[in-house]
């Protein structure tokens, strides 16, 4: 420090050189005090001042035009400070101070600072025992603030940002250092969009309050924040905060030495969505970790929770279009950074697939999942039940069952009896292992018993069939996205038997499932089958095979199908005039022949045997029958007795979609007119 004085000019100059504090530094600092009879002035200059994160200031000049000296007191009521900043531009501030050397007390204020296109005011008090600084910032441009904080809050390049911020803060301390910080922040019209589009806001409004109090080697923290205006999107979640505003509160202890935030209590509330409380630990380092956490879900409205937070992640799956009503509560515990226990309770809940695949009413349950269990111990039991349900419009009765969930495994605690129409589905075994893993496996074993076909067809909107559906569902397994049948699926219908063999489904729960199988039909009674439709009546027994069946998104893509009179069938073989006309139409033969001449007086005809085949490839059905004819056709029906009627087909390749339309027309059309 250098001193220089001039009695004539009554001027005192003090050269301080370079000075620095914990968070600032200044170079070439000098103070000049000018004393005259009635006027006392003072000027402080610095060539350069560094104040992170505001950056560098040059050519700083602070001038007090009227310096008041009285005993131990020095006061300036209207000082002017000017400086240049490459980031903040030219600054011109109004300042005042009052220093009492006897009490070692200082009061000061600064007005008119320009920051981020807004204004900043500051005032403070200092004594050897305590000090405080108050800051007030208004109308700060968030885009400019982000640029100033680029080193600490780096946004992706080409991110667009607009909006304003206002803040009020007070920092207090004593001779040992800061001991309290209170701050309020108000954000308005925050609009942000990253180049990828994964994060965006529009006209978002939010506010927050933070208080930090020194507590030993740490800081006691209290935080309150809310967001109630605008819209926000974080791929794939979108929300309108005006409809579902958010409030968050937290209290805890921040330990800088351990880089650990101990959250003693936290509350998250989103209107009409959920209310949750929690506590835990957050470790802050190169990565943020949550070693221990306890969350209590006090209330969740499932309709809003699904729409906002679940459905966006389920797009393209079988669960992407649900109608859900009801409420839920639960708990989530984390230990060692991983979930250790989850409990979910839900009551009087409705879950329905808008595509009609399933519908549950009165769904309730208490689901408990644990990450691991001790050797020799069983997982806690979960219970689920419903008052009524439907699967593909097939009604299911009331059910209640217990299960066990631990790690990535699920299994039923015992058999389940599911009422299905006037019959039942009895599930003896159902387990899933490796949930969410590429090698996930499902094992299922059950039996269908005495489900009336009349009721089943009515539920599905089909023409009524007679008989019952019964059969064993052999072990089903699901691994690596592939569902396979461990044996043959057997069912007795129309006094005959249908067997599904080699059933295999790829991604059965995905958006486009693929299914392959072989179907064998034995000794079906054609009379009750054909009487269920307007196709016409056929009497006799039928066998058939559908080989190389492949369904894509549950629509036929390929198969090789053959249907024919059962070998050795001794039953009555009769076919109605209407059935002959429709079969001839499907085979591309002449129609209307029976309605002309004397044959119009016969309603039914005897036949020896019949057969029809279709090999589907690339939406084209290659047709064939019992045997070829001499004129290039093929027999579909070979007549017997008098009058004898043969049905011959001539269409060898038919569009599958056209064939389906013809079949639908034959089934739903009225009775033919005999002329």
N, C-alpha and C positions, 0 to 999 in steps of 0.2 A: 504494500500500500504506500502511495506517495502523497504528500501533503504540499500544497502551495498556497501562499496567501499574498494579498496586496492591500496595504492599509489605505492607499489612495482610492482604490476601486471598491474597498470593503468587500472583497470577493475571496471565498475560501474554496479551493478545488481539492478533491480527494480522489486519487486514482486507485481503484481496487484491483485492477487487472482481471484475472479470471477467477470466477467464483462458481460454486456448484453445490447442489443439494441432492437428496436421494433420487429425485425424479426430474431434475432440471440442471442446466448448466448455462453460464453466460461468459462471454469473452470481451475484453477491453471495456470494463465497466468503470465509469467515472461519475462523481457527484460534484456539482458546482452550486455553491450557495452565495447569493449576492445580497449584501446588506446595505441599505440606505436609510435615511432618516425616517421616511414614511412608508417605504416599500421594501419588502423582503421577498426574494424569489429563490426558487431552487430548481435545478435541472439535473436529471439522471440520464446517462446515455450508455448504450451498449452496442458494440459492433455486431454481435450475434448472440441469440438466445435460443436454446433447444428445450422444448417442452413436449416430450412424447405424450400422447400420440398426435398432438397438434402440429408437430414438425418444427421447422426452423423459422425464426424471426430475425430480420436484419434491420439495421439503422433504427434501433429503438431509441425513442426520445420521450422522456416524461418531464413535463414542465408545470410547475406550480407558480401561478402569477401572483398569489398572495399567501405567503407563508407566515403563519402566526406563531410567534415564540413568546411563551409566558412561563417563566420559571422553568419547571421540568417538562413543560408541555410543548409539543410541536404539532401544529394542525394546518391542514390544507383542505379547503372546502370545495375547490373547483380546479382540479388538475386536468391536463390534457396529455394523453399518451398516444404516440403514433409509432407505427412499425410496418415493415413490409414482410409479407409471407408468400412464398411461391404456391402454397396450397389454399390459403385463406384470403389472399389478396391484401390490399392496403387496409390497415386498421387505424381507426381514430376513436379513442375511448375517452370518456369522462370519468374521473376518479376523485376520491376524497379519502383522507386518513386523519386520525387523531392519535398521537402517541404521547403517553404519560411516562416519562422516564422514572419518576419517583415510584410509581406503582408497577412499572414494567408492563404496561397495558397498551394494546394497539387495537383500534377500530378502523376498518377500511371498507370502501365500496367501489365497484367498477361497473359502469353502464355503457351500453352502445357497442359492445363487441359484436362483430359480424362473424357468424359461424354457419357454414353449410346453408347459406342464403336465409338464415334466421338470425335472431338476436340472442345474446347471452348477457345476463347480469350476475354479479357476484358481490357478496358482502361477507365480512367476517370480524371476529373478535379474537384477541390473543392476549393471554397473560402467562406468567411462568407456571401457573397451576392448571389452566385449562384453555382450550381454544375451540373455535368452530368456524366453518365456512359454509355459506349458503349459496347455491347456484340455481339460477332460473333460466332455462332455455326455451325459446318459443319458435315455432315455424321452421324447424330444421328440415332441410330436404334430405329424405332418406337415401336418395341416389348419391348425393355428395358425402353424406355420413359414411356410406358403404365404401366409397373411394378412399376416405381418410383412414378407415379401419381395415383397409385391404390386407395388411399384413396379419391382422388378427382374425378377420372374418372374410376369408377369400370366397368370393362367389364365382361360379363357372363363367368363363369368358362369354361375352355377348348376352349376358343376362340383362333383361330390362327390369328397371325398378323405379317406382315413383311413389309419392305419398309424403306425409310430413310427420314429424315427431316433436313433442314438447316434453320437457322433463323438469322436475324440481328435486333438488338433493341437498342434504345437510350432512357434512362430515364433522365429527366432534372428536376431541382427543385431549390428552394432557401431556406432561413432560415425557412420559414413556412412549408416546405415539398415539395413533388413532385408536379410538375405542367404540365408536358408534357411527354407522352410516344408515341414513334413511333416504330412500329415493322413490319417486313416482314417475312413471313413464306413460305417455299417452300417444298411441299411434292412430293416424287417421288416413283413410283412403290408400292403404298399402296395396299396391298392385305390382306383382312380381311374376316373371315368367322366365324359366331357364330355357336354353336353346333346345334341349331334348323334349321339353314340354312335360316332363315328369313332375314338376313342381310349379304351382301357379297360385296366385291369389288375385282377387278383384275387389277393390274398394273395401278392403278389410279394415275393421276398427277394433282395437284392443287396448287394454290398459293394464298396468301392473304396479304393485307396491312391494318394495324390498326393505327389510330392516336387518342390519347386522350389528350384533353387540359382542364386544370382546369378552371371552370366557376362558380364562387360563391361557393355554396355548392354541386355542381355537376361537371360533366365532359362532355365536348362537344366531340362527337364521330364521326369519319369518317372511314368507312370500305369499302374495295374493295376486291373482291375475284373472282376466276375463276377456272374452272375445264375443261380441254380440252383433257385429255388422259385417256385411260383405260375404264373400264366398272364398273357399279354399279347396285346392286339389293337390293331393300327393298320391301319385299313381299307385293303385287305381281308385283311391278313395276320394269322393267329392262330397262336400257338405255346404249347405246354406246356413251360415251362422245366425242369420236373422230368425230362422225357424228353429234352429237347435243351438242356442248360445251355450258357451262353455265357461265354467268357473273352475278355478284350481287354487287350492291353498296348501301350503306345506310349512312345517316347522322342523328344525333339526339343528345339528352341530356340524360346522365345517372345520376340519382339521388339516390345515395346509401342509404341515410336516408329513402327514401320512397320505396326503392327497385323497382323503376320505370324507364323504358327506354322509353323516348318519341322520337319516330322515326318521324322526320320531313319530310324526303324524302327517298324513297327506289326505286331501279330499279332492276327488274329481267328480264334477257334476255337469252333465249335459242334458239340457231340458228335453223331456219326453224321450230320452234314450236310456241313460243309466246314472246311477249314483254309486260311487265306490270310495272306500277308505283304505289306506295302506300305510306301511312302515317298512324300513329296510335300510340297506347300505348301498352307496354308489361310489365306486372307486374311479377317480379321474386320473388318467395318465395319457400315454400315447393312444390308448383305446379306453373307452368308457366301459366298465364292467359293473354288473349288479350281482355281487356274491350272495346276498341274502335279501329276501323281499317277502312281505306278507300283504296280500290284497284281500279285502273283504268286499264282495259285490253285494251291496245292500238292496239294490233294485235294478233290474234290467227289463226294459220293454222290448220284447223279442222282435216285434214287427220293425221297429226303428233300428234296432241293433243289426238285424239281418240286412235291411236295406242299405244302411250306411257303411257297415264294416265287414260284413261277410259276403254278400252277393257280389261285390266287385271282384273278389278273389275267386269266385266260383263260376264265372262266365266261361261257357264252353263245356261245363260238366253237367251231370244229371241233376244237380242241385241249384242251378242258376235261375230258376223261375218258381219260387215258392211263395205261398201266402201263409204267413205265420202270425198268430195272435197268442198272447199270454205273457206271463212274467217269470223271471228267474232270479234266484239269489245264488251265492256261491263263495268259494274261497280259493285262493291260489297261493301256494308257498313255494319259494325258491330257496335252495340250499346249495352252497358251493357254485353258484352261478347257473344252476339248472333247476327246472321245475321238479319238486319232490312230491307234491300232493295237490290234487285239484278236486274240488267238490262242487257240484252243480245241482241245484234243486229247482224244479219247474213244476207248475201246477196249472190245471184247467187250460191247457195249451192246445191250439189247433195248428196243424202243419199239413198243408195241402200243396201238391204239385199242380201248377196251373195247366200243365199238359195232360193231366188226368192219370198220371202213373200211380199215385198213391195219395191217400187222404187219411189223416189221423185226427180224431176228435176226443177231447177229454184226456189228452196225453199228460201224464205226470210221472215224476221219477226223482230219484235221489242217486246221482251218479258219482262214484268215488273212484279216482285214479291215483295210484301211487307209483313212484318211479321204481322202487325196489322193495323187496320183502326179505325178512330174515329167514334163514334156512329152517325148514320145517314148519313155517307159518303160511297161512293162506291169506290172499289179499282180502281187504274188506269187501263186503257184498254190496253191489249196486242193485237197485230195484227200478223197474220201468213198467208202466202199464197204460192201457187206454180203454175208454168205454166202448168205442166202436171205430172201425177203420175200413179202408177199401184199398185194394191193389188192382189197378187197371179196371176199375169200376166193380170189382168183385167184392162184395161185403165180407168183412171179417168181424167176428164177435169180440167181446171183452176179453182182454188178456192181461195177465200180470206175471212177471218172471224176474228171477234174480240172475246176476252175472258177476264176473270178476274181471277187473281191468288192472293190469300192472305192466310197466315198461311199454313195450310195443305189442302186448298180447291181450287178447280178449277171449273169454269162453263162457258159455252158459253154465250156471251152477247145477242145473238139472233139466229134465225134459220140459217141453212146452206143448200145451194143447191149444191150438188156434182154431176156433170155430170158423168154418168157411161155408157160407150159405147153409144148406141142410146137412153138410158133412163136416170134415175137420182135416187139418194138417197137423200131424204129430211130429215134432222135431225132437229127435233123440240126441243129436249132437250138433253143435255149431261152435266153431272156434276160429279165431284169426290170429296169426302170428306174424311178426315183422311188419306191423302196420306202418305205412308210409315208406317202406323200403322196397327196392327193386325186386327182392325175393319174397315179398309178402305172400302168405299162404292162407287159404281159407279151406276149412273142412266142414262139410254139411252132410247130415244123414236124416232122412225123414220119410213119412208115409202119408199119402192121401187116402181118405176113407169115405166112400159112399157120398160123393158130391153129386147131387142130381143134375143131369145135363139140362133139363128143362129150366131150372132156376139159373144155371150157369149161362145158358144162351140168352135168357132174358136180361141178365145183368150186363152182358156184352153187346146187347142189341142185335143178336143173331136170331134167325128163325129157330123155333123150339125143336130140340131133339129129345128123344126119350132115352132112358137108361141112366146109368150112374158112372161116375169117373172114380176109379180106385187104382191104386198102384203104389209101389215102393219107389221112393226117390233115393237111389243109391248114393254113395259117398260122392259129394261134389268137392273138388279141390280148386284153389285159385292160387297160382304162383306166377310171378313175373308178368302180371297183366293178362294171364291166360286162365280161363275157367274150363275145367274138364270134368266129365262125368266118369266116375269110377266103375260103372257098370251100365246096364241097359235101363232106360226109363220105361216102365211098363204101365199100360193103362187098358182097362176093359171098357169098350164103348160099342154101342149098337150090336150087342151080343157077339162081338168079336174082340180082337186084341190089336193094339198099336204099340210098337216098340221103337224107342229112339236110341240109336246106338252111336258110339263114337262122337258124342256131343262135345264140341269145343267152341269156346267163345273168346275172342281176343278183344281186350278193353271193353268188357261188357258194361262197365259203369261210365264209359267215356261218351264223347259227343257222337262218334260214329262207330258203334260196335260191329264186329264181324263174327258171324256164327256159322259153324259147319257141323254137319251131322248126316246120319243115314237113318231113314225112316222105313220100317217094315209094317205092312198092314196084312192081317190074316183073318179070313172068314167073317168079314163085316156083312151084316144083314142090310141089303140095299133098300128094302122097303121103308123102314122108319127113317133112314137117311134121306131118301129122295122125297118122301112125303112131307118133310119139313120145309121144302122149298116149292116154288111154282114151276120147277124144272120139268116135272112129269114123274110118273111112278115107274120104278123098276123093281122087280122081284128077283131074288137070287142072292148068292154069296160072292164077295169080291176079295181078292188078294191084291197086293201091290207093293212096290218098292220105290222109294225116292232116294237114289244114290247121289253122292257128291253134292249134297245140298249146301248152298252157301248163301247166307243172308248178309247184306250190308245195310246197316242202320235199319234192321228188321224188315227190309224189302228183299225179295228173291233176286239174286244176281246170277245164279247158275244152279242147275240140277239135272238129273237124268231120271225121269219118272216113268213108271210102267204100272198100269192098272188093268186087271184082267179077271175073268171069271175064275173063282177058286177051283183048282183041280179036284175032281172027284165030288163036286157039289151035286147032291141029289135033290136039292130043293126045287120048288116050282120056279120056272124061268118065264116071266112075262114082262113086257115092256109096253108102255102106253104110247099112243099116237103122238102125244105132245113131246115125250122124251125122245122119240125117234127124230122128230123135226129138229129139236135143239141139238142133239148129238150130230146130226147131219150138217147143221149150220156150223158147229165148231170145227168139223172136219173139212169144211169147204165143199160139201156135196150139195146136190139140188135140194131146195126146200119147197114145201107146199104140195109135193107129189101125192101125199096121202089124202089131201083134202079134195082130190079130184078123182073121179071114177068111183067104182063100187067099193074101194078100200076105205072110203070116208065113213062107211057104216060100221067099221070095226074100231072099237076103242082101245083094245090091247091086242098084242100079238105074242106068239111064242118065239123064243130064240134059243139057239144052241149054246152060244157063248159070245162074249164080247171082250174087247181089249183096245186100249188107247195108250199111246206113249207121247211124251214131249221131252226133248232134250234142249234145255235153255242155255244159250250162250250169247252174250252181247245183245240182249233184249230180243233175240230171235228164237222162236220155238220150232225145232225140227220135229214134225209130226210123223207118227206111224201108227199101225194098228195090228190086227191079228196076223195077217199075211197079205202079200200083194195080190192085186187083181190083174186080169189080162189087159185091162185098158189103162194101166198106169196109176191106178188108185190103190187103196188098201182097205181091207175089211175092218170096220169098227164093230159092227154087229152082224153075226151070221144067223140068219133066221132058221126056224124049224117048223114043220107042220104046214098046214094050209089055213089061210093064205100066208105064204112065206114072204117075209120082208127082210132084205139085207140092207145094211147101212154102209155105204162106201164113202171114204174120204178122199179128196183129191188135193187138198192143200198140204204141201210138204214143208213149207217154211211160212210161219205166221209171226207177225209182230206180237211180242208178249203183251204189251200194253193193250193192243187191239183184241187179243184173245181174252184178256181179263174183262174188258168192257163187254165183249160178246157174252161171256159167262154171267156177268152181272145182269145184263139185259134178259137173258134166258131165265134167270132165277126170279127176277122181280116182275116180269111181264105177266099179263093175264092169260087165261086159257085160250087155246086156239079156236077159231071158228071153223066148223066142218061144213063145207058146202057141197 
